[in-house]
């Protein structure tokens, strides 16, 4: 498809020129869709595996299952690391973290919600499907949520917190191993 330059002079009811019929506001509202200038979806999907790459000064240090954020990380990101570290020995529990915000086990969306809530980036708890509408589309600078119809996980400063994927550990864990994420939708908290 070639790029086309389209120049339009549009007249509304408030800008009637003698001899020119005004254009209806309904037509103006649908014009971008008619011209193919609007996407039906504002979601950004990933096509590559999610994998941890150590980047000195930006990446967290992972030692004995605990992650330590970079010194220049914003306060909310440091709080997200602290909350995720508290989950490292907690078992997987289907529905965990939903009926009770503090639970003895967490599922995927309960884990992500726990971390975001501790960082002050969310109220309550969301299901994996609710994350399709969370925050802003695409990857974040510090935090990215990866969601699908049945699963959600997150990366914080590039390190994955997940209840699934590769790695034999059960429950919410930091996982530096790559994970296939084809078709997952990426979202992020505004500003992070």
C-alpha positions in Angstrom: 0.0 0.0 0.0 1.4 3.4 -0.9 1.1 6.4 1.3 -1.4 9.0 0.1 -1.7 12.6 1.2 -5.3 13.6 1.7 -6.2 17.2 2.0 -9.8 18.0 3.0 -11.6 21.2 3.8 -14.5 20.3 6.0 -17.3 22.6 6.8 -19.6 22.0 9.8 -22.8 23.7 10.7 -21.0 26.5 12.4 -18.9 27.3 9.3 -21.4 27.6 6.5 -20.1 29.3 3.4 -22.6 30.6 0.8 -23.5 27.9 -1.7 -21.7 25.1 0.2 -23.7 22.5 2.0 -22.4 21.7 5.6 -21.1 18.2 6.4 -22.9 16.3 9.2 -21.0 15.7 12.5 -21.8 11.9 12.2 -19.9 11.9 8.9 -17.0 13.7 10.4 -16.9 11.3 13.3 -16.7 8.3 11.0 -14.4 9.8 8.4 -11.1 8.4 10.0 -12.6 4.9 10.0 -13.9 5.2 6.4 -10.4 6.3 5.3 -8.7 3.5 7.1 -6.9 5.8 9.5 -8.1 4.2 12.7 -7.3 0.7 13.9 -10.0 -1.5 15.3 -7.7 -2.4 18.2 -5.2 -0.3 20.2 -3.7 -3.5 21.6 0.0 -4.3 21.1 0.9 -8.0 20.9 4.3 -9.6 21.3 5.7 -11.9 18.7 8.9 -12.9 20.4 9.7 -14.8 23.6 10.0 -12.8 26.8 13.5 -13.2 28.0 15.7 -11.6 30.7 18.8 -9.8 29.4 21.1 -8.3 32.1 21.8 -4.7 31.4 24.2 -3.1 34.0 22.6 -0.1 35.7 19.1 -0.9 34.5 18.5 -4.6 35.2 17.8 -6.0 38.7 20.2 -8.3 40.4 18.8 -11.8 41.0 20.3 -13.6 44.0 18.9 -16.8 45.6 15.4 -16.1 44.2 15.2 -12.5 45.3 15.5 -9.6 42.9 17.1 -6.3 43.9 16.1 -3.2 41.8 18.6 -0.8 40.2 19.4 2.1 42.5 17.8 4.7 40.2 14.5 2.8 39.9 11.4 4.9 40.9 9.8 4.3 44.3 6.8 2.4 42.8 9.2 0.1 41.0 11.2 -0.6 44.2 7.9 -1.3 45.9 6.9 -3.7 43.1 10.2 -5.6 43.6 9.7 -5.8 47.4 6.1 -7.1 46.9 7.2 -9.7 44.3 10.0 -10.8 46.6 7.5 -11.5 49.3 5.7 -14.0 46.9 8.8 -16.1 46.1 8.0 -18.9 48.5 4.2 -18.7 48.2 2.5 -21.7 46.4 0.2 -21.5 43.4 -3.4 -21.4 44.4 -6.2 -21.1 41.8 -8.2 -18.0 42.6 -5.6 -16.9 45.2 -5.4 -13.2 45.9 -9.0 -12.5 44.6 -11.3 -13.3 47.5 -8.6 -12.2 50.0 -6.0 -9.6 49.0 -3.5 -11.2 51.4 -3.7 -15.0 50.8 -1.6 -18.1 51.5 -1.3 -18.7 47.7 -1.8 -16.8 44.5 -2.7 -17.5 40.9 -1.3 -15.5 38.0 -3.6 -12.5 38.1 -3.6 -12.5 41.9 0.2 -12.3 41.8 0.3 -9.4 39.3 -2.5 -7.6 41.2 -0.6 -8.1 44.5 2.5 -6.5 43.1 0.8 -3.6 41.4 -1.3 -2.9 44.5 1.8 -2.8 46.7 3.4 -0.4 44.3 0.3 1.9 44.4 -0.5 1.3 40.7 -3.9 -0.5 41.1 -6.7 -0.8 43.6 -8.2 -4.3 44.3 -7.5 -7.3 42.1 -8.0 -7.9 38.4 -8.5 -11.1 36.4 -6.3 -11.9 33.5 -9.0 -10.7 31.1 -9.3 -7.4 33.0 -5.7 -6.6 32.2 -6.6 -6.1 28.5 -7.9 -2.7 29.6 -5.4 -1.9 32.3 -3.0 1.1 32.0 -1.7 2.0 28.5 -1.0 -0.2 25.5 2.4 -1.5 24.7 5.5 -2.2 26.8 6.4 0.1 29.6 9.8 1.6 30.6 9.8 -0.3 33.9 6.8 -2.5 34.1 5.1 -4.5 31.4 2.0 -6.7 31.8 1.6 -9.6 29.3 -2.0 -10.9 29.2 -4.0 -13.4 27.3 -7.5 -14.9 27.7 -6.3 -17.3 30.4 -3.0 -16.1 31.8 -1.2 -12.9 32.8 2.4 -12.3 33.9 4.6 -9.3 34.2 8.2 -8.0 33.9 9.7 -5.5 36.2 12.8 -3.9 34.9 13.0 -6.7 32.4 12.8 -9.6 34.9 9.7 -11.8 34.6 7.4 -12.6 37.5 5.2 -15.5 36.5 3.3 -18.5 37.8 3.8 -20.4 34.5 6.2 -20.8 31.6 9.6 -22.4 31.8 11.2 -23.2 35.1 10.2 -26.0 37.4 9.3 -23.7 40.3 5.6 -23.6 41.2 3.8 -20.4 42.3 4.7 -16.8 41.6 8.4 -16.7 41.0 11.1 -14.5 39.4 12.0 -16.4 36.2 14.9 -15.4 34.1 14.3 -18.2 31.6 12.7 -17.3 28.3 9.0 -17.7 27.9 7.0 -18.0 24.7 4.5 -15.2 24.6 3.2 -15.1 21.0 -0.1 -13.3 20.9 0.1 -12.0 24.4 -1.1 -8.4 24.7 1.3 -5.9 26.3 0.1 -3.2 28.7 1.8 -1.0 31.2 1.0 1.3 34.1 0.9 4.9 33.0 4.3 6.5 33.5 6.1 3.2 34.1 
